[in-house]
Amino acid sequence: MNETLLELEAADGVRIVARRRAPAGSTSGRTVVVAHGFAASGSEPRVVAIADALTEAGHAVLTFDSRGHGESGGEATLGSDEVLDVAAVVDAAGADPVVLVGASMGAIGVLRYAAERAGSPTAGVVAVSCPARWSLPRNARGVLSALMTQTPPGRWAARRYARVRIARPGRRPAPPIELVPALHVPLALVHGSADPFIPVSDADSLYAVANEPRRLEVIDGMGHAFETPSVRAVVESVGWVIDQPSR
């Protein structure tokens, strides 16, 4: 496997650091763009595990640090401006069709890109642990997430301890439940039955409004985002997207 470091620039001038992996042998003819979730990065071990498995399956893979995370610049907007990061990485992939894979915040970004960019080279989307609406669970984790993202002390703590730079709250764009009906490419949804942040009912809601071809896999006991049990499901979902007839 060969890996190349890329320095990209989003449309709003934010510097995005990406990594391209190429399999040693033949390729599937598709590039897979992998978007991580909140407080992760393109080099976080669980993201690397996904990228390595996809490369071993014969796909060229692009991972990246979303804005406000890792080595990239800017501030995280939790699924709003992240679409610009996805666009920059897709452009770096070249003219070949791409399969977009995202988890949580990353899932929102890839869904927004695929839904809003008519004529883009998107072959399909794999969304892991994707919320349907803008809401947080009414539990300790939900309260902590709200404090971290919605208050100045929380954003300070996120910068200092989680190494995530979060922008001040702005106007929320359309939630995923409104984006999915605009998709006209294959959509695979992967969700954990034990997700402490996003209930399985959100995945059911997204599946219900999705166009065909669509696929939903709920993994028993899996938590949130790119946990180990998601690796197999993501690789299989990418293969399923590629096997769909061209539309």
N, C-alpha and C positions, 0 to 999 in steps of 0.2 A: 504494500500500500504506500502510495506517495501522498505527502501532505504539503500544501502550500499556504503560506500566510498572505492574506489580502487586506489592503487598507482601502476602504470604499468611502464614498461621501453620499449621504442621503440628500434628497431634493431640497431639504431645508438647511443644508450645510453641516449637519452632524456627522462626525467621523465614526464609521462603523468598521470594526475589525472582524474579519471572517477567516475561515479556514476551509480549504478545498481538499477533499480526500478523493483519490482515484484508486479503484481496485487494480490489483496487479495483473489480472487477466482480462477477459472480455467483459464488456459492460452491457447493461440492459438497454442503453440508448436513452435513458432518462436520467436527469439530475434530480436529486432529492434535496430540498432546502429544509433544514430543521431549525425551528424557532423554539427556544427554551422558555420556561415560565419565570415568574417573578422571583427575584433573589437568586437566580441561577446564572449560568453563562454558557458560552459555547464550549468551554473547557471543563465544566463541572462533570464529575465522573458519570453520573446517570445519563447526561447528554452524550458524552463520549461513547458510552456503551451502546446507545441507540445508533450513533453514527458508525461505529465499528461494525455492528451487526448488519446495517444496510450496505456498507462497503463490501463486507464478506458475501453478501447476497448478489453482488455484481453491479451495484449502483454507484455512480459518482455522487458525492455528498458534499453539501455546503452547510457548515454551521457558522454561527456568528454570535457576537455579544450584542444583545439589544441595547438601545440607548439607555444610559444611566447605569449600565451593568458592565462588569469586567473591564476590558481595555477600551471600550467604545466611549465616545463623548456624550454630551447631552444629558437629559433627565428623563426618567421613565414616566410615561403617561398612562400605564396600565391598560394598554390595548387601543389607544387612540392614534397617536403619531407613530406607533410601532409599525404601522402599515408602510411608512416611508422606508424603514429599515428593510422590511421584506422586499420592497420594490428594488432597492439598491442591490440586494443580494441576488434577486432573480435576474437583474440586468447583467450581473457578473457571470451568471451561468451561461450566457450566450443565447443563441437562437433556439436551442433544443427545448422541447416541452419539459416542464418541471413538475414534480409532485411536491406539494407543500405539506409539511408535517409540523404541527405546533401543539404545545401543551399549555393549558391554562391561559395565561396572558399571551403566550405565543400562538395559541389556537385562535384567539380573537384576532391577532394581527394577520394570520394567513387567511382566515375567513374574510376579513375586510378586504384584503388585496384581491382575492379571487372574485368576490362579489362586485367590487367597485371598478375593477380594471378590465373593462370589456376589450377583447382582442389580445389579452395577455397570453403568454405561452403556458398557462396553467393546464396541466393534464388532469389534475384532481387534487383533493384535499383530504388529509388525515388529521382529525381534531381529537386530541386527548384531553380529558377532564375539562371540557369547555363549558362555561356557564351559558345559560340561555338568556338570562336577564341580569340587570345591574342590581344585585342584592348580595348580602353576606349572611352566612348562617348565624342564628341567634345562639351562639355558644362562645366559649372563652376565646377560641381561635378567631372567630368572626369579629369579636370586640377588639382583640389585639390588632387584627388587620386594619380595622377602621381607624384606630388610634395611630397606627404607623403611617398610614397613607393620607389621612384627612387632617392631621394636626401638625403644627410646627414642631413641637417636641418629638412627635413620632417620626417625622421626616428627618430630624436631626439624629435621632437614635438609629434610624435605618442607614443613614450615611456613615455614621461612626462604627456601628457594630455589624451591620449586614453588608456594608460596602455597596449600597444601592442609593443612587441619587434620584429622588422622586420630585417631580414637578408639583407645584401647587395645583389643587383641584381646578379643573376648568369645565367647560360644557361637555357633557357626555354625548358621544356619538350614538348612532343606532346600535342597540344591543344585538348579539348574535341571532336571537330569535327572528329579527327582522332582516338579517343578512342572508341567512340560509336559503330562503325562497328565491333569492336572486341568483343562486348558484346554478350553473348549467354544465357542471362537470361532476364526475363521480365524487361522492362524499362518504368517507368512512369515519364513524364515531367510535371512540374507545373510551370506556369509563370504568372506574373501580367501584365495586359495591360498597367499599368501606371508605370512600372519599369523605374526609371530614370538612371539606370546604364547599364542594359542589355536589348536591344530591343527584342520584341516578335519574330522578324525575326530570332534571334539566336535559339530560341526554335523550330521554324519551320525547321531550317536547321538541327538541331540534330534529330528531328523526321524523317526527310526525309531519313537520312542515317542509322537509327536504324533498327535492325532486329525485326521480330515479335517474341513474342507478345510485342506490344508497345502501349503507351497511352499518349495523350497530353491534358492537360486542361489549358486553358487561363482564368484567373479570372479577370473579369471586374473591373477596378478601383484599383486593388492591386498593391502595389509598389514592393519593393525588399526584397527577402529572407523570413524569417519566420514571416511575418506580420499576424495579426489576421485572415484575410480571408483564409490564407493557411492551417489553422488547419484542417478544414473539408476535404479539398482536400488531405492532406497528409494521414489522417487516412483512407480515402476511397481508396487511391492509394496503401497503404500497404495491405489493404484487397484484392484489385484486384491482387496484386503480389502473395499473398498466395493462391488465388483461381486458379491460372494458373496451368495447368497440369504439372507434373514433366517431365523434358526433359532428 
